[in-house]
Amino acid sequence: MSDVGAGLVQVGLLLVALAVVYKPLGDYMARVFSSEKHWRVEKVFYKVVRVNPDSEQHWKTYASGVLGFSFASVILLYLLQRLQAVLPWNFGRGPVSPSVAFNTAASFVANTNWQSYVPETTMGHFVQMAGLTVQNFVSAAVGLAVAIAVTRGFIRSKTNRLGNFWVDLVRGSIRVLLPMAFVFAIVLIGLGVVQSLHSGVAVTNPDGSQSTIALAPAASQETIKELGTNGGGILNANSAHPFENPNAWTNLIEMFLILVIPVSLTRTFGKLVGNKKQGYVLLSVMGAIWGAMLALIWSSESLTNSPAALAAGANMEGKEQRFGLSLTSIFADTTTGTSTGAINGAHDSLSGLGGGGTLLNMLFGEISPGGVGTGLYGILVMAVIAMFLAGLMVGRTPEYLGKKLGKREVTAAAISMLAMPTLVLVGAGISLALPSTQSALGNPGAHGLSEILYGYASTANNNGSAFGGLTATSDWFQSSFGVAMLLGRFIPIIAVLCLAGSLAQQKKVPETAGTLPTTGPLFGTMLAGTIVLVAALTFVPALALGPIAEALA
């Protein structure tokens, strides 16, 4: 089968699989977060941590729970890394340096999984499993909880309560993420993904010398890193490593895991708000952007006219032979359209427009379809902005789902929307002004600018993928990326919870003849246009100096 044919088959199978599970999984998650019953194992947890699961929280209390839990997680994960030398399964690996430990703790708690270290030589299995893998579950559950809380803001009326963060966190972890991760870990093991508690295996090379091939509990890590849209690999080559992603079937399953919860959450949203078409229009916008960016990346990689690619017959540098151009392009679009960051090829090796496509995916705000929870509340923020702009154009008070969008609501949405661009442009600007940055770049000129821009877009969006050419081990990049990850995660969360609290206090207003319908192609086009317009006005100058200039060179 040709490379293009293989890619079309993967896209077709991927879309069919997502369509099959869309309704049952979306409806199941709606039941999970609307049920009044608590499982016995959940009651044990609530009793231990002294939480009343039947009490509900004001948005400020809910946000305090998110921040408090996340702060405690950063401290605990930092200490686990610093104390690695006295922990089991460390394989002689000493404590992680303070700057790397801080960066990694911030990264995994913020659901970013940016890795500025070599996993198989830095982290022991205990830190990987008890620290990083646990955060893969709970950081995804935090995003899921916030998305549900924002949804409650739209469906509730004349109340200041958004639910209970601890209940949402536990249910997301135990009822959604854990069973799916368990099942698919077994599937990946059956398809050849490695699962071992050994540190490595000695092999004899053809010349008689000895080498050690690193081993790890890869299958269990791989499943939740994709399912939770985390992305951090337990091996340095990430999903390009044959122990993590050995063949086309595992590649397909991993892309499915990345997309399945963010896609199905649109069904959950429609179910909870009592109008399934509301979820469908959000899904259509997500799908349209994902498809458009896939076309850009795929065509750019297939039709590149660089001298090296023309000489080699294909643009295969930095790509796995077993995946080729097509499967690498699909994976790159999927991982940057969500907040995953896993890679099956080097994004630094993509063509100018191909790399620009992955970068633009993140600069859209990662809403195609975005991360677990983050994609849903991210596109809802853009829906609020779109309705506000529509209201300005027709001279009416903007409304969305029966809630008026006044000063407080629009301000909260604007803060959430502007947090990422501010972090990206300020961080990249300061880095470019530092003399030491030049030595950290793998390439000069436009591609070097893309490396820096990509680094801050990835961290501020909680994506975690890297162009690969930037050496981000200096104290400046370790610290600034860590701050970008934390602020890029929690400023939007606080803002959207404020938005949800304000919406929940309102009384629903009935639809009238002048109400703009939000379930048809007009609203979908307006929402997609707002997303593209915001990104264009914000980032086109930077993109013109980076990937666009490289593509035109």
SEDRENKOL-327734 format. One record per atom (N, C-alpha, C): x, y, z. Coordinates in steps of 0.001 Angstrom, whole numbers, plus 500000, padded with zeros to 6 digits. Layout:
<lummars>
XYZ;...
</lummars>
This chain:
<lummars>
500837498803500000;500000500000500000;500873501250500000;500467502260499258;501228503497499199;501132504260500513;502038505209500667;502038506024501884;500731506795502015;500262507392500934;499009508138500968;497834507217501273;497837506033500666;496769505070500920;496711504655502379;497891504397502954;497941504028504371;497400505153505242;497743506381504884;497254507517505663;495747507659505575;495184507492504370;493734507601504200;493006506495504967;493581505292504980;492985504197505741;492986504526507229;494109505062507733;494179505405509160;493166506489509508;493053507513508673;492083508580508942;490669508018508941;490379507164507962;489043506574507892;488718505731509109;489645504844509495;489420504007510674;489298504841511938;490105505889512032;490072506758513203;488709507442513334;488203507986512240;486920508678512278;485776507710512574;485839506507512008;484802505502512270;484797505117513748;485997504882514309;486096504496515722;485554505587516633;485880506840516321;485381507949517133;483863508073517020;483340507858515812;481888507939515619;481160506841516394;481754505661516464;481126504535517154;481000504799518648;482027505367519261;482019505553520719;481469506910521129;481223507802520179;480829509181520507;479594509229521413;478535508572521001;477297508622521781;477401507865523100;477819506594523113;477853505877524404;478808506499525412;479992506916524978;480935507495525934;480466508878526391;479965509681525453;479469511000525832;478313510919526804;477375510008526553;476239509836527459;476693509276528804;477665508370528778;478172507803530029;478795508888530900;479605509766530309;480225510822531098;479180511799531638;478117512021530875;477028512868531381;476396512235532611;476205510910532593;475631510226533758;476595510248534937;477875510087534663;478883510083535733;478822511381536532;478746512511535842;478845513795536528;477493514380536934;476411513683536639;475092514140537086;474464513192538101;475088512029538318;474544511054539252;474680511539540699;473703511192541513;473751511535542935;474297510382543768;474581509244543154;475080508082543875;476609508081543900;477163507641545015;478610507546545182;479009506080545303;480042505694544587;480549504332544699;481181504126546078;481234502868546497;481766502566547822;483226502990547956;484035502735546918;485439503111546980;485579504634547044;484661505350546417;484689506809546477;484352507296547878;483395506635548529;483021507028549887;484186506850550855;484979505800550633;486159505588551483;487124506760551343;487352507194550108;488248508333549880;487705509590550546;486415509857550382;485832511065550971;485965511050552491;485807509870553064;485916509762554518;487335510010554984;488314509481554233;489718509650554615;490131511113554551;489738511810553501;490148513211553332;489136514179553930;488098513633554584;487113514438555315;486396515433554400;485841514885553318;485071515675552367;483622515219552407;482713516164552460;481288515854552376;480903515846550898;480695514688550316;480460514629548861;479116515210548433;478216515407549373;476899515933549035;476820517452549155;477918518078549565;477938519534549636;478427520099548306;477926521282547967;478341521924546721;479101523203547027;479870523683546060;480818524762546302;480540525979545429;480806527155546014;480855528408545278;482036528344544314;481998529133543238;483071529032542249;484431529335542870;484477530235543844;485757530556544486;486276529362545287;485375528668545950;485770527474546703;486217526370545759;485488526225544650;485858525233543638;487250525534543093;487493526810542768;488805527203542247;489889527004543297;489566527269544561;490548527053545633;490922525584545739;489939524716545533;490225523282545547;491159522880544422;490917523418543216;491789523142542071;493212523612542357;493339524849542839;494664525425543083;495371524724544235;494637524443545312;495249523781546464;495732522386546132;494889521623545444;495282520269545049;496483520298544114;496486521213543173;497579521298542206;498870521760542862;498789522716543792;499985523171544504;500596522033545319;499743521290546027;500238520151546801;500861519107545882;500293518926544693;500836517957543736;502210518379543245;502401519683542988;503709520183542558;504762519909543635;504435520198544884;505377519987545988;505718518515546126;504712517652546111;504942516218546280;505781515652545144;505463516032543911;506216515515542771;507642516040542775;507833517283543179;509182517841543291;509987517045544326;509394516747545472;510106516013546527;510424514588546086;509519513942545380;509791512589544891;511037512570544008;511174513566543160;512338513626542274;513618513927543044;513539514825543995;514724515193544765;515173514058545687;514228513206546105;514539512099547013;514703510774546274;514860510818544968;514895509597544166;515964508621544635;517090509108545131;518206508232545510;517840507258546621;516851507583547450;516469506703548558;515181505946548263;514660506094547073;513419505416546710;513716504117545961;512808503150545988;513039501892545260;513015502100543753;513561501115543045;513574501125541568;514216502397541011;515276502863541685;515947504057541141;517090503684540201;517538502399540232;518574501888539327;519847502733539384;520142503219540583;521364503985540765;521288505428540308;520109505870539916;519955507260539469;519724508148540680;520518509180540783;520483510051541943;519350511052541888;519360512023542793;518308513039542817;518316513897541559;517145514253541103;517015515124539940;517410516540540363;518092517266539497;518552518613539829;517355519513540141;517545520526540993;516408521377541401;515652522005540240;516369522549539235;515675523225538139;514866522245537300;515435521065537023;514703520058536248;513533519513537059;513731519327538366;512653518816539216;511483519796539258;511780521102539365;510708522100539360;509992522121538023;510761522135536941;510169522182535609;509278520973535372;509750519795535767;508994518565535553;507749518516536422;507873518957537681;506710518968538575;505637519905538036;506040521104537634;505082522053537052;504467521480535784;505296520820534993;504863520295533696;503789519228533842;504010518248534697;503077517136534799;501818517519535571;501928518412536540;500737518863537264;499864519729536360;500491520495535470;499745521350534550;499261520599533313;499418519265533285;498985518450532157;499742518800530879;500991519274531042;501808519664529895;502760518551529481;503458517982530457;504419516904530216;505574517318529314;505950518589529394;507187519039528762;508340518341529459;509264517766528703;510366517004529289;511701517564528817;512446518138529749;513769518678529428;514852517758529984;514590516465529966;515513515460530477;515338514192529655;516272513265529786;516180511968529122;515564510981530118;514339510531529906;513641509732530918;514380508470531345;514921507726530370;515507506428530710;516836506527531462;517411507725531544;518645507889532318;518473508820533510;517297509453533633;517087510423534707;516102509930535754;514999509360535332;513936508953536251;513925507449536458;513849507027537722;513645505620538035;512185505253537873;511903503964537897;510535503516537669;509584503950538783;510079504060540023;509191504455541118;508698505888540908;509606506792540578;509206508174540329;508283508245539110;508592507442538084;507742507419536899;506320506987537248;506204505908538025;504879505338538272;504138506048539398;504816506268540529;504151506875541683;504013508383541548;504855508984540712;504803510431540542;504195510845539225;504883510561538132;504468511072536835;503177510431536326;503057509114536468;501855508444535971;500622508856536775;500764508995538076;499641509451538902;499177510825538445;500124511718538163;499755513045537691;499096512990536315;499461512022535505;498784511868534213;497289511635534403;496933510902535460;495525510672535753;494868511918536340;495425512421537426;494710513463538168;494743514821537465;495812515121536709;495818516403535993;494760516406534893;494575515255534241;493497515142533251;492138515234533925;492017514632535100;490746514680535832;490420516098536283;491441516896536593;491213518297536956;490596519050535779;491180518880534572;490626519530533390;489201519098533113;488935517806533300;487586517278533093;486615517887534097;487047518010535350;486195518584536396;485852520035536086;486828520811535649;486582522223535343;485597522351534185;485737521516533162;484804521559532026;483375521275532470;483210520320533377;481874519996533888;481335521152534719;482192521783535524;481759522919536332;481296524074535442;482014524328534353;481617525383533420;480285525036532764;480093523779532417;478826523342531843;477683523584532823;477905523313534104;476864523560535107;476512525043535177;477489525914534907;477202527338534899;476139527702533876;476119526987532755;475124527256531716;473766526647532032;473751525512532735;472481524814532926;471792525180534237;472513525764535175;471903526115536458;471392527546536438;470481527838537335;469840529152537352;469659529620538790;470032530872539040;469831531535540335;470450530742541482;471692530328541293;472449529636542334;473896530068542248;474612529939543353;476047530252543347;476881528992543556;476309527849543233;476994526571543438;477277525899542091;478506525346541956;478936524705540704;479221523219540859;478887522639542000;479231521251542244;480351521147543255;480937519974543376;482004519718544351;483252519271543595;484335520042543693;485555519715542957;486063518330543292;486035517961544569;486612516676544984;485814515516544423;484511515667544357;483666514620543762;483941514504542271;484012515641541589;484290515618540150;485667515028539860;486660515372540689;488019514851540512;488052513337540668;487420512841541713;487432511406541993;486666510643540916;485508511165540519;484714510457539505;485422510434538156;486043511555537796;486776511570536536;487908510572536518;488592510420537653;489723509491537745;489265508040537775;488293507744538650;487914506355538918;486915505815537899;485976506642537478;484906506136536615;485190506298535121;486069507239534775;486322507491533356;487732507055532954;488739507676533556;490112507474533089;490681506109533451;490502505696534690;491134504447535150;490647503220534396;489343502980534257;488928501764533522;489345501772532059;489274502919531399;489686502975529996;491188502738529864;491974503335530755;493429503144530705;493799501687530957;493108501035531878;493396499630532197;493147498734530988;492011498917530342;491648498075529195;492624498283528038;492918499543527722;493758499804526555;495234499509526830;495650499504528082;497013499077528386;497198497606528017;496197496791528313;496252495369527951;496257495212526434;495451496042525759;495408495985524293;496781496320523709;497419497366524233;498725497756523711;499787496696523990;499721496063525150;500663494977525439;500489493851524420;499231493529524117;498961492485523137;499467492821521748;499600494120521465;500070494555520146;501569494828520108;502261494558521220;503713494635521190;504357495747521984;503573496563522692;504167497620523517;504777496982524762;505963497437525134;506718496821526229;506111497208527579;506099496237528517;505700496496529903;506667495725530794;507648496423531363;508691495753532134;509125496631533295;509472496003534419;510007496719535572;511526496677535604;512151496064534602;513599496076534494;514054497416533912;515286497783534216;515806499050533702;516344498911532286;516725497690531909;517265497491530573;517681496050530372;518052495735529144;518504494397528815;519798494511528015;520779493678528354;522069493695527660;521962492927526352;522539493481525300;522544492828524001;523966492858523446;524265491897522578;525574491828521936;525465492366520516;526264493342520210;526255493953518888;526976493065517880;526767493291516574;527442492469515553;528959492476515669;529533493575516204;530986493634516337;531479493015517633;530584492423518419;530965491769519662;530879492642520895;530671493935520730;530562494835521886;529195494681522551;529109495137523804;527886495034524581;527172496382524653;525845496354524557;525024497545524721;523839497203525613;523236498224526160;522039498043526993;520866498786526370;519788498060526147;518563498667525626;517648498961526804;517225500205526939;516385500609528064;515012499953527986;514514499519529143;513174498966529270;512393499802530277;511080499689530242;510238500469531137;508822499912531109;508001500261532100;506570499911532046;505850500825531068;506140500652529782;505719501609528760;504224501547528469;503633500357528429;502230500235528011;501296500978528950;501502500803530265;500630501477531231;500808502984531158;502033503442530920;502286504872530796;501733505402529471;501914504656528411;501506505109527086;500003505342527018;499249504458527637;497795504553527567;497283505836528210;497703506110529434;497173507288530119;497815508570529602;499031508481529075;499624509708528521;498837510179527308;498258509254526539;497445509625525392;496000509891525803;495432509019526612;494040509160527015;493804510456527786;494760510828528630;494631512054529412;495167513270528702;495498513143527415;496135514206526616;497290514834527394;498157513964527907;499343514399528637;500542514492527695;501056513325527249;502058513319526192;503466512961526578;503782512925527883;505161512647528278;505545511194528079;506637510957527386;507069509584527129;507909509033528261;507803507746528500;508645507101529497;510006506756528891;510099506871527562;511357506745526832;511555508020526011;512789508386525774;513089509716525249;512503509962523856;512429508934523034;511898509110521684;510385509175521651;509742509042522822;508297509173522950;507589508161522052;506521508551521399;505753507604520586;506408507278519255;507638507766519038;508428507321517896;509268506102518257;509324505762519564;510120504615520015;509343503325519757;509975502313519202;509257501064518907;508736500341520141;509286500632521339;508755500018522547;507465500701523006;507252501945522596;506035502669522952;504987502606521846;505434502538520614;504520502600519467;505113501782518325;504956500456518386;505709499594517466;505169499478516046;503900499768515811;503361499504514476;502160500404514177;501589500223512994;500487501080512550;499248500919513412;499016499703513953;497826499491514777;497952500229516104;499113500163516735;499286500912517979;499232502413517711;499748502816516566;499694504233516197;498242504708516085;497404503880515464;495986504205515322;495299504271516684;495579503296517533;494951503265518858;495372504467519690;496641504849519595;497107505987520382;496460507292519916;496280507463518621;495576508655518140;494112508630518578;493509507459518559;492134507313519039;492028507717520506;492972507257521313;492949507594522738;493107509095522961;493942509739522148;494144511183522281;492835511935522044;492065511499521059;490893512250520613;489595511851521297;489510510652521844;488213510094522192;487484510881523282;488153511281524345;487457512007525411;487137513444524997;488106514221524448;487745515571524006;486603515599522994;486596514656522050;485514514605521065;484185514256521741;484186513240522586;482952512772523222;482404513773524226;483257514639524750;482785515645525705;481792516615525072;481852516806523751;480856517668523114;479466517028523210;479405515708523133;478135514989523337;477690515141524790;478637515024525717;478320515209527134;477745516599527380;478361517611526764;477886518982526920;476461519126526392;476214518624525185;474875518707524621;473841517987525474;474230516833526013;473321516054526863;472988516825528137;473998517423528766;473782518116530035;472979519406529862;473206520135528756;472459521387528560;471073521130527981;470759519878527667;469428519531527196;469193519795525719;470270519967524960;470142520202523514;471371519615522836;471227518436522274;472369517734521694;472975518496520511;472157519321519845;472677520076518710;473737521093519134;473668521543520387;474697522455520878;476061521764520880;476077520498521236;477321519740521189;477784519468519774;476815519217518885;477177518920517504;477851520105516818;477368521317517087;477964522472516415;479382522722516922;479623522478518221;480987522599518741;481889521546518105;481371520328517980;482152519248517360;482464519564515906;481499520139515190;481725520443513777;482835521479513611;482886522478514493;483951523480514418;485298522843514740;485330522032515789;486569521324516137;487051520468514973;486116519706514397;486474518813513299;486932519551512059;486294520695511774;486680521470510591;488104522002510736;488449522500511908;489807523017512121;490818521884512087;490489520751512725;491389519586512708;491631519129511272;490571519061510466;490714518623509082;491498519602508228;491255520897508433;491969521909507646;493460521900507962;493800521772509239;495207521761509613;495881520453509180;495134519356509177;495688518095508667;496029518240507194;495143518861506429;495402519059504999;496652519912504791;496816520955505607;497983521823505488;499270521069505807;499289520362506935;500508519660507360;500839518531506394;499849517734506041;500057516571505177;500550517002503800;499886517993503208;500299518439501875;501672519090501905;501972519811502976;503287520455503084;504405519438503170;504157518344503881;505181517302504002;505300516483502720;504204516302502022;504221515476500808;504760516215499595;504590517531499560;504937518305498363;506104519252498599;506864519020499649;507971519923499947;508990519930498815;509581521099498572;510554521223497468;511933521636497966;512228521284499233;513560521607499744;514613520764499037;515833521243498917;516887520489498213;517132519108498803;517137519023500143;517407517728500780;516300516733500464;515040517192500520;513918516296500240;513919515848498786;514220516775497872;514253516420496448;515358515412496164;516496515573496827;517607514641496617;517297513258497158;516572513223498279;516269511936498910;515032511278498313;514231512038497599;513015511494497031;511807511639497919;511995512098499141;510894512313500087;511436513069501292;510529513720502009;510925514504503184;510893513611504425;511769512584504449;511711511570505499;512671511819506659;513485512851506582;514398513123507702;513583513426508956;513916512762510062;513199512986511318;511911512205511448;511626511314510503;510385510546510547;510700509056510617;509815508310511263;509983506871511375;509592506185510068;510430505276509619;510168504572508367;508867503786508439;508543503257509621;507333502428509728;506047503256509707;506146504574509845;504959505437509793;504893506259508506;506030506687508004;506050507449506767;505518508868506941;505361509559505804;504918510952505841;503481511087506332;502610510222505857;501181510381506130;500847510161507594;501285509043508159;500954508742509541;501636509710510505;502803510210510121;503463511229510932;502669512530510908;502159512901509747;501374514136509621;500077514057510417;499403512916510352;498146512748511085;498396512834512589;499456512178513036;499770512185514462;500156513597514912;500938514305514090;501360515660514442;500169516597514559;499219516484513649;498018517317513709;497190516988514937;497063515707515229;496245515262516366;496841515696517693;498144515563517821;498770515839519110;498868517327519408;498974518166518364;499027519604518599;497638520237518577;496660519558518005;495282520025518082;494673519742519433;495283518853520178;494914518593521569;496056519110522439;495962518893523735;497047519338524617;497945518164524968;498222517302523989;498911516040524281;500424516186524241;500983516533523120;502426516705523055;503207515450522741;502551514277522697;503258513072522265;503607513211520782;504703512620520366;505123512725518967;505565511359518453;505328511108517166;505883509902516540;506878510270515455;507303511527515442;508328512024514533;508812513364515043;509947513823514565;510524515085515040;509837516263514367;509148517089515138;508484518256514565;509487519277514045;510688519260514580;511742520151514104;512124519829512658;511833518604512231;512177518174510879;511058518406509878;509921518905510329;508831519192509409;509211520347508493;508557520423507370;508790521532506446;508342522848507091;508643523970506431;508284525261506993;506801525372507287;505951525051506303;504510525135506521;503990523986507373;504624522814507279;504207521699508119;504429522004509585;505626522506509914;505894522909511286;505023524077511708;504783525004510751;503889526123511045;502474525665511338;502036524587510694;500704524048510958;500574523518512374;501581522776512841;501536522285514222;501575523445515209;502371524469514890;502448525650515749;501110526384515778;500481526542514619;499205527249514544;498113526495515283;498167525168515255;497208524370516026;497205524792517489;498404524990518038;498502525397519438;498087526848519620;498434527703518662;498111529120518793;496615529384518632;495871528459518053;494415528555518051;493853528387519463;494671527889520382;494213527612521733;493979526140521986;494413525304521055;494239523850521167;492780523497521450;491940523801520466;490504523510520600;490019522614519462;490963521888518829;490543521037517702;490992519582517899;490422518867518854;489362519243519786;489863519651521162;491147519880521337;491669520307522627;491930519143523562;492354519477524788;492676518449525764;491447517948526500;491665517022527430;490577516493528254;490023517631529110;488842518076528807;488227519186529535;488636520541529010;489932520749528787;490416522062528370;489893522442526988;489738521469526121;489225521759524790;487787522251524838;486961521626525699;485564522020525802;485435523411526400;486086523656527552;485906524993528119;486653526050527311;487682525655526561;488363526602525688;487473527066524551;486763526144523914;485895526533522794;484638527229523305;484200526935524531;483073527666525105;483439529121525358;484689529373525765;485158530755525919;485095531470524579;485534530799523510;485481531422522185;484038531617521732;483125530728522149;481714530901521820;481156532147522498;481564532384523740;481129533591524446;481645534835523731;482918534805523313;483494535945522587;482761536156521255;482471535058520561;481773535159519277;480384535765519451;479652535342520472;478314535893520707;478383537351521139;479424537704521867;479612539108522253;479837539975521012;480673539514520105;480911540261518866;479646540354518022;478879539271517980;477623539286517225;476645540290517826;476601540346519164;475732541303519822;476110542735519513;477421543002519437;477867544346519093;477437544725517678;477474543761516773;477164544054515376;475689544340515154;474809543701515927;473371543892515715;472743544799516765;473544545247517739;473031546172518734;472131545544519776;472356544256520089;471569543558521111;472478543086522234;471913542920523416;472658542321524515;472979540873524152;474239540501524109;474578539135523675;474076538094524666;473631536964524127;473160535843524933;473757534556524379;473949533582525281;474377532254524841;473744531228525763;473015530313525200;472322529255525932;471424529823527023;470747530930526688;469796531501527621;470406532337528723;471693532643528636;472362533467529648;472896534734528994;472640535874529637;473126537143529117;474626537274529375;475319537840528418;476768538007528508;477066539478528755;477204539815530027;477483541191530408;478962541435530612;479261542523531302;480647542940531498;481470541874532212;480921541312533280;481678540338534062;481965539080533244;480972538593532534;481149537361531760;482159537554530631;482047538666529919;482951538913528794;484367539177529292;484502539864530433;485830540108530999;486507538796531373;485758537897532022;486326536595532395;486742535807531159;485898535830530122;486226535119528883;487459535732528225;487554537057528238;488696537729527613;489994537406528350;489956537374529681;491162537026530454;491616535615530112;490660534688530057;490998533310529706;491612533229528315;491045533984527370;491504533943525979;492878534587525819;493160535675526560;494391536439526366;495580535924527165;495344535027528113;496437534548528956;497528533873528131;497128532966527241;498114532236526443;498901533141525498;498255533996524687;499042534860523802;500025535754524555;499620536255525718;500522537103526510;501759536330526928;501568535122527427;502698534307527872;503616533945526707;503021533604525563;503820533200524398;504659534363523889;504033535496523652;504745536619523037;505728537273523997;505357537404525265;506284537998526236;507467537065526474;507187535776526660;508271534815526892;509218534720525714;508667534636524499;509515534558523307;510295535846523109;509664536993523372;510350538275523195;511528538431524129;511336538086525403;512441538178526368;513565537218525983;513201536012525570;514218535018525203;515050535490524018;514387536093523040;515121536579521872;516074537714522230;515743538456523278;516600539569523690;517798539122524516;517774537896525011;518876537401525848;520027536911524966;521253537345525227;522405536901524407;522618535390524443;522304534765525593;522561533328525733;521634532471524883;520532533047524393;519564532260523628;520145531762522310;521020532536521698;521575532146520396;522279530793520461;522982530543521562;523703529272521684;522761528110521955;521515528394522369;520553527330522658;519783526893521419;519892527670520336;519134527361519125;519850526323518281;519084525391517728;519667524397516843;519812524900515429;519109525983515099;519132526530513748;519073528054513813;519693528722512874;519625530185512843;518382530669512099;518199531975512051;517193532590511192;515767532253511556;514929532120510518;513497531933510709;513182530651511476;513923529585511203;513652528323511893;514004528445513371;515047529171513690;515406529395515088;514303530153515831;513726531170515169;512602531884515779;511423530942516003;511170530054515050;510076529090515198;510311528177516395;511580527810516630;511878526944517775;511505527618519086;511842528894519227;511518529617520457;510010529823520571;509388530260519493;507950530487519499;507203529196519807;507658528098519229;507034526802519461;507169526403520937;508348526645521525;508572526277522922;507584526955523852;507380528255523681;506451528973524563;504996528676524215;504700528437522928;503334528037522565;503003526683523182;503963525784523181;503752524449523720;503558524477525231;504389525248525936;504296525272527397;503098526092527871;502855527253527261;501738528094527694;500390527459527365;500347526590526353;499123525879525991;499017524531526676;500002524193527518;500015522890528186;499992521744527199;500757521909526092;500871520853525095;502027519917525434;503240520445525456;504384519645525871;505255519128524758;504804519203523497;505679518782522409;506739519850522172;507821519467521522;508918520405521273;509362520307519831;509865521409519295;510444521377517960;511688520495517944;512374520447519063;513522519558519179;514855520239518965;514887521355518239;516156522016517978;516589522950519080;515668523266520014;515978524203521093;516527523448522293;517708523843522775;518290523267523985;517732524035525178;516773523427525864;516017524137526902;516455523745528299;517752523471528472;518242523006529773;518830524119530632;518896525338530116;519437526442530917;518441526809532007;518937527493533058;518056527896534150;516938528810533654;517245529668532653;516220530576532141;515063529814531507;515372528888530616;514297528162529951;513576527219530921;514340526577531816;513688525705532793;512681526491533626;513094527674534090;512236528476534965;511104529137534192;511433529768533062;510398530496532316;509365529541531726;509807528385531252;508847527403530752;507970526889531896;508577526662533067;507791526208534213;506726527217534600;507091528496534636;506123529547534955;505044529627533878;505448529536532604;504475529576531510;503478528429531615;503950527249532004;503051526100532135;502031526319533246;502494526827534392;501587527017535525;500584528139535251;501063529276534754;500157530386534472;499221530059533306;499766529377532289;498939529005531147;497863528007531502;498062527263532563;497061526296533021;496026526954533946;496500527694534934;495609528074536023;494952529441535864;495536530361535097;494824531619534836;493535531358534064;493565530587532961;492297530289532278;491309529517533159;491806528615534004;490898527851534867;490166528780535822;490897529678536470;490260530621537393;489257531501536644;489643531957535453;488765532836534683;487485532125534254;487593530884533775;486385530191533307;485495529774534474;486079529498535633;485251529200536797;484513530451537270;485170531605537177;484490532875537467;483345533085536483;483595532815535214;482549532912534196;481383531987534540;481696530750534907;480652529773535228;479844530210536447;480532530729537464;479827531195538653;478875532328538344;479305533246537494;478458534363537114;477249533894536306;477456532953535409;476356532426534603;475348531671535462;475843530897536432;474948530106537274;474032530986538118;474475532180538459;473667533076539281;472533533718538499;472638533691537171;471618534338536355;470360533476536230;469276534166535943;468053533479535565;468046533307534052;467624532148533591;467595531902532146;466579532816531471;466994533358530327;466080534209529571;465503533398528414;464220533553528113;463610532765527025;464086533247525664;464070532338524717;464409532702523348;463301533561522742;463717534506521923;462768535354521213;463090535319519726;462316536067518943;462545536103517495;463901536713517166;464431537531518089;465714538174517834;466910537402518366;466665536240518975;467767535442519522;468527534739518398;469839534878518406;470658534226517385;470720532727517653;470278531898516727;470357530440516934;471819529992517046;472076529082517952;473450528610518162;473583527120517850;472707526608517000;472777525185516651;472916524959515148;473109526012514393;473172525857512952;474500526271512360;474593526219511026;475852526544510355;476262528007510510;475295528920510698;475649530330510862;476499530538512108;476062529971513224;476835530110514460;478159529367514357;478133528174513750;479377527419513598;480400528179512783;479963528808511695;480874529605510870;481396530804511639;480515531451512397;480921532614513180;481927532217514271;481704531070514908;482620530600515938;483985530262515343;483992529534514232;485261529196513580;485983530456513124;485234531411512580;485845532660512142;486446533447513282;485783533429514437;486321534130515610;487622533501516067;487672532178516082;488894531474516495;490059531826515578;489813531772514284;490860532069513309;491248533547513377;490257534427513517;490534535864513542;491374536252514753;491039535727515919;491800536044517131;493251535600516984;493455534375516493;494824533871516316;495569534681515257;494877535053514175;495527535795513098;495966537173513570;495080537890514243;495420539228514702;496551539208515728;496634538124516476;497624538041517547;498976537559517057;498985536564516187;500233535849515916;500763535957514494;500014536552513571;500499536602512191;501866537271512061;502151538393512760;503503538975512637;504607538003513040;504392537282514144;505407536320514587;505516535156513615;504378534671513124;504402533564512168;505053533986510850;504851535244510462;505450535721509217;506972535732509295;507509535991510478;508963536010510651;509537534617510872;508670533651511213;509137532302511483;508794531319510379;507741530495510571;507459529430509597;507083529928508206;506390531071508111;506021531560506777;507257532005506003;508158532724506682;509404533144506030;510232531938505616;510256530897506447;511013529692506118;510417528986504902;509074528941504854;508423528275503728;508648529016502417;508767530338502477;508941531138501270;510401531285500855;511300530848501727;512731531022501434;513158530121500276;
</lummars>
